[in-house]
């Protein structure tokens, strides 16, 4: 298993391919369980942006409530 957050995200997205949106919090929680964690969880933002820039994921139209945003709904991601 990888300890690299970028590779973890790509593997997660690939496992959820087939036009299935996913909540980024799911990725972060699963990564934490796998021992991949940042001291400041906001650092995941750059990982998601880089994966999108590299063409692995894109924003989805499905909205997910975010526990880190007081339950406000935000778009999820989808594998390309």
Buried (B, 14 or more C-beta within 10 A) or exposed (E): EEEEBBBBBBBBBEEBEEEEBBBBBBBBEBBEEBEBBBEEEEEBEEBBEBBBEEEBBEEBEBEBEBEEEEEEEBBBBBBE
